[in-house]
Structures are given as structure tokens and as C-alpha cells.
Amino acid sequence: MTLFEEHPLRHALNEEVHARPSVPLTGPTRISYLAFVHANGSSDREHHHLEQLAQQLGIDLPETGKGHILIDAGDFRLKWERHTEFSSYTFFRDVPDNEPEDTTALLAVPAAWRKAIPGQLLVASHVAVLDARAYPPQQRLEGYRDPSQMWVISRFADNAGWIFTDFRIHDGFSRFTVIDERLDRRQAGRNVQRLLEIETYRLMALLAFPVAKAVGPVLTEAENELADLMDTMGRAQTPDDERDILARLTRLSAQVEQSVARTTYRFGAAAAYYRLVQQRTHELRETRYAGFPSIGDFIERRLAPAVNTCAAIAHRQEELSARVARNSQLLRTRVDIELQQQNQSLLGQMNQRAKLQLRLQETVEGLSVVAITYYASQLVNYLSKGAKPFIKPLTPEIITAVSIPVIAGLVALGLHRMRKHLAAAEAHE
């Protein structure tokens, strides 16, 4: 391999396939999951915070540069992952069969440390993984038939396990109960991870829903203003009216583009998170239990309308931006045509002025010929008077009279040749 020049990202890209592996579960387990949205530089403080935990536990902190680590503290295990918008902390604690079902993995985690986790908490879940022999699922079903409460119950992994949840928050945590009938360690770990990812991505997708509800009235107001501007544009009579409408359209365009820039990422992220939720739900390979909705049913019925609303608002926003741009271009075209007409009128006036100026110039040139001829003839007269003894029998008056037409012809010919030379130089340019 030393004969080849490797791409600098070859190993990093290959390791990405193995990133964030699931944690195998060994028997009855309690899992506590926390997801914190990055805020105010909280992601930069996570490494130091994990170092503090490692120091308290007396262990070495693994390298956090890859964005995920697994810490084995003995009493519990911690899986930390950093994502684009959030970081997750998953705590695992193996328990004996007789451990009460409502115990959590956080009991073994230093309380002061977990309270100081940087970021804004978005997801908090407890998962109890139980053995079907100690907790038969059929016996539990009778307690979940209260019609006043919506329970989500399904079998997953090709009927190898059960999931019980209501997707509600109790004492700050949503709760899931997973009953293992014939799951192997890695299979149980993968499906619990999928379950927690569904909960996380579901809420991350819903972050766009309040944004969509806030943007909706703004879009309605902008659409009404655009319709009013189009009506006004149809009634515009003067260039000043059109310029005023164009200024209002420009302001409206800036407002719409500001809204697009502020919300595009959030709406795009919501669509991406929703696709991940659908993918993880499909990977659970659920079997619906009669009388209860499955996770896929619950997610599709509750989450899909919100995501569709966000997609509709995003499409409506883009469409409004395009409409404003088209109408602005139309009005600019009208203003440009009006300006061209004004320019043509100005050019016509300038052409008339140039013609008048040319006629005046021709008149001035005629007067110039007369003036030059007059002064030149006077010079001839003075010269002939001085040479009077040498020009006999001619007199100064006769010579002057004869020179006048000659001088006038030469001056007129010179001016004509000069105008012709200037015209040729201008045409050459």
C-alpha cells in the first residue's frame, strides 16, 4: 500500500460507516436518555464537562474528536454523541430481575454533574428493558385498556419483543417499556437506539412547526399587500406612480427574502428529520397489536400533519418570493420603457437643437466670410496705397475692388474644406 498515494480522508470516511454503534444490552437494563440542543456555544464546553466526569470516576476520557465515545464507569455506562444541532447522553445500568420497574439509570450518575450538562434539554426519556419471563406482556395488556388514555403498544423485530409507551412526559421524562421475549444482545441494543432516535428526531422535526405557525400570518399579510400593489400598478398613470409602486415592491421583496433566509434551514432540517423518523420506524419491523396503535401509526398520524404544514409554508414562501420577483421585473420593465420613451423624446429635442445650431453656424460662417473678406480687402487697400508709384496706371481702388471676390472665394473654399475634413475625421472615429 505504500506504493499508492492515499486520499487524506480515506480512513476518516471509512470509519464513518462504523460511527455511533449501538450498545449491546445484557439482560434487564435501565436506560436514561438526554438530548441537549446546542445553544450559546454549549458544544464547545462538552469536552471539558466530560473530562470532569472522567476525573470524578477516576478513569481516562476517550478521544472526543470523532463525536462519540463510550465510557464504562462500572455502575453505569455512558454513550455520548455529538450531532449537528444537538448532543445526546445515553446512560445504561444493568439491574437484577427483582429491580423495581420505575428505577432509572440516572441513579448511578453524579447528580451535580448531570445537572450541569451544557445545552438546552429537548429530549429526556427512560427506557426499562424487562425480561418476558418475569414480566409477561399478556398480563400487562389488561392494565392498558383505559379508554381515557392513548397507549401505543406494538411488537417489533419480527415479534421478538414488545414496546409500551404513551409518548407523554411524566416527571420530566417520557417513558418506554421494552419487554424482551427472544431478542439477542445486539438486536436489543439496536432497537432501543432506534426507539430513542425516533423520539429525538420527532421533536427535532417539530422545532419547525412553531416557526411555520409564526410565518403563516406574515405570508398572508405579504400576499395581500402584493395583490394590492398589483391592483395599484394596473391603475398607475404617471412614472412617479410606478416608481412609488416599485419602491414598495422592493421593500416587500426584502421582507420576504429575509423570512426565507431565516426559515429555510429550519424547514429543510424538519424534512430531513422526518425522513429519519420514517426510516427508524420502518427498521423496527413492527407488528400492530389489535386495539392499540403502533409507533408507526402514532408517528404518522401526529407528526405527518405538522411536517406537511411546514412543507406547505416553505413552498408558499418560495412561491411568494418568486411572484414578488416576477412582478418587480414586470414593473421595472414598464419603468424602463417609460425611461426609454423619455430618452427618445430628449434625443429628438437635442436633434432639433443640433439642427438649429447647424443653421446658426452656417449663418455665422456666412458672416465670417464677409468679415474676413472685409478685413483682407482693407489690407490689400493699404498695401496698394503704399505701392501706388509701382502699380500705375492701376489705382488702389481698382485693385481693392478686384481683390474682394477673389478673397471671398478663397475664404469660402477654405471653410468648406475645413468642414469636410472635420466630418471625415468624425466619421472615422
Disulfide bonds with the S-S distance in Angstrom:
none
